[in-house]
Amino acid sequence: MQTRSQFFVLPALLLCLLALTGCENYAERTHPSWVAPTPGIVHDDSSIYARIMQTIQTDPDLRGVNVEVKVQDGNVTLTGKVSNENQMTKINMHTWMAEGVKKVDNQIAMK
């Protein structure tokens, strides 16, 4: 009878040993959608302001425009006056193209 119980115990032990060796750290195999994304580039307000002003000041169609740019937490407010709709459109376009801009509140008026 003792040999018969050994016959069942030995395979059970081997099965347990095999099951335990198959355990692994599943954190290494986590699906990418379950992992928080790494933070991207953070743009501070002063660098956003500098990018917008640089593009406005170097655009030949916008020379002499009196526009004020305010940036707070990536949200840009544009105020001032321009001569025509083309200038207004270009200023809006340059603002949206600046990296880090989240929202543009265009309050520019035409003269």
Backbone torsions as a table, in degrees:
resi	resn	phi	psi	omega
1	MET	NA	-33.6	-178.6
2	GLN	-64.9	-37.8	179.4
3	THR	-67.4	-30.4	178.5
4	ARG	-69.5	-40.3	178.1
5	SER	-69.3	-33.3	175.8
6	GLN	-65.9	-32.9	179.1
7	PHE	-62.4	-34.8	179.1
8	PHE	-88.0	-33.0	-177.0
9	VAL	-71.2	-43.4	-177.6
10	LEU	-61.2	-48.4	176.8
11	PRO	-64.7	-33.9	178.6
12	ALA	-64.7	-41.9	177.6
13	LEU	-65.0	-42.1	177.9
14	LEU	-63.6	-39.1	178.5
15	LEU	-64.7	-42.4	177.6
16	CYS	-63.7	-43.1	179.3
17	LEU	-62.7	-42.7	178.3
18	LEU	-63.9	-41.0	179.2
19	ALA	-65.5	-39.9	-179.3
20	LEU	-70.6	-33.4	178.8
21	THR	-72.7	-19.0	178.2
22	GLY	-81.7	-9.3	179.3
23	CYS	-71.0	140.1	178.0
24	GLU	-146.2	173.0	-179.5
25	ASN	-82.6	108.2	-178.3
26	TYR	-76.9	-11.0	176.4
27	ALA	-64.1	-28.4	178.0
28	GLU	-73.5	-21.4	-178.3
29	ARG	-110.5	29.2	-179.4
30	THR	-72.1	138.8	178.8
31	HIS	-63.7	137.8	-177.2
32	PRO	-56.3	-29.2	-179.2
33	SER	-71.3	-14.9	-179.5
34	TRP	-92.0	-8.8	-177.0
35	VAL	-98.2	135.6	177.7
36	ALA	-63.7	133.8	-179.1
37	PRO	-66.2	150.2	177.4
38	THR	-70.6	144.5	-179.3
39	PRO	-64.8	137.3	179.6
40	GLY	-82.0	-165.2	179.3
41	ILE	-69.5	132.5	178.3
42	VAL	-101.3	126.0	-179.9
43	HIS	-104.4	122.5	178.2
44	ASP	-83.9	159.7	-174.5
45	ASP	-59.7	-37.9	-178.0
46	SER	-66.5	-36.4	178.2
47	SER	-72.5	-35.0	175.8
48	ILE	-63.7	-46.4	178.9
49	TYR	-58.4	-45.5	-178.5
50	ALA	-63.0	-40.6	178.8
51	ARG	-63.7	-44.5	-178.7
52	ILE	-64.3	-48.3	-178.0
53	MET	-63.7	-37.9	-179.9
54	GLN	-63.3	-42.3	-179.5
55	THR	-71.9	-36.3	178.5
56	ILE	-67.2	-43.8	-176.6
57	GLN	-72.3	-24.1	179.8
58	THR	-93.9	-5.3	177.6
59	ASP	-81.1	120.1	-177.8
60	PRO	-61.9	-29.0	179.9
61	ASP	-74.2	-13.5	-175.4
62	LEU	-110.3	12.2	178.9
63	ARG	-65.0	132.2	176.7
64	GLY	85.1	1.8	177.8
65	VAL	-75.8	147.0	-179.9
66	ASN	-108.9	89.3	-176.6
67	VAL	-123.9	135.7	176.7
68	GLU	-105.4	134.5	-179.2
69	VAL	-117.0	124.5	175.2
70	LYS	-121.5	134.6	-178.9
71	VAL	-125.6	127.8	175.8
72	GLN	-139.9	115.1	-179.1
73	ASP	55.3	37.7	178.9
74	GLY	83.4	-5.1	176.9
75	ASN	-93.5	125.6	-173.8
76	VAL	-108.9	134.3	173.8
77	THR	-116.2	125.9	178.9
78	LEU	-108.7	128.4	176.1
79	THR	-134.4	160.5	178.5
80	GLY	130.9	-166.4	-177.8
81	LYS	-132.1	142.9	177.0
82	VAL	-127.3	164.7	-176.3
83	SER	-82.2	-32.1	-176.0
84	ASN	-148.3	172.7	-177.0
85	GLU	-69.2	-31.2	178.0
86	ASN	-60.4	-42.4	178.3
87	GLN	-63.8	-41.7	179.2
88	MET	-62.0	-44.2	-179.9
89	THR	-64.1	-42.9	-179.1
90	LYS	-65.6	-41.4	178.7
91	ILE	-62.9	-43.9	178.2
92	ASN	-61.4	-43.1	180.0
93	MET	-63.9	-47.6	179.1
94	HIS	-60.1	-37.0	-179.7
95	THR	-66.3	-47.5	-179.4
96	TRP	-65.4	-28.5	-178.2
97	MET	-77.6	-15.0	179.7
98	ALA	-70.2	133.0	179.8
99	GLU	-64.4	135.6	176.8
100	GLY	99.0	-8.9	-179.5
101	VAL	-74.9	127.1	-179.9
102	LYS	-100.6	-36.1	-174.6
103	LYS	-153.1	146.0	177.5
104	VAL	-125.9	125.2	174.6
105	ASP	-107.3	98.7	-175.4
106	ASN	-90.2	104.7	178.8
107	GLN	-109.6	22.4	-179.1
108	ILE	-71.6	137.8	178.0
109	ALA	-113.0	156.8	175.9
110	MET	-94.0	143.4	-179.9
111	LYS	-67.9	NA	NA
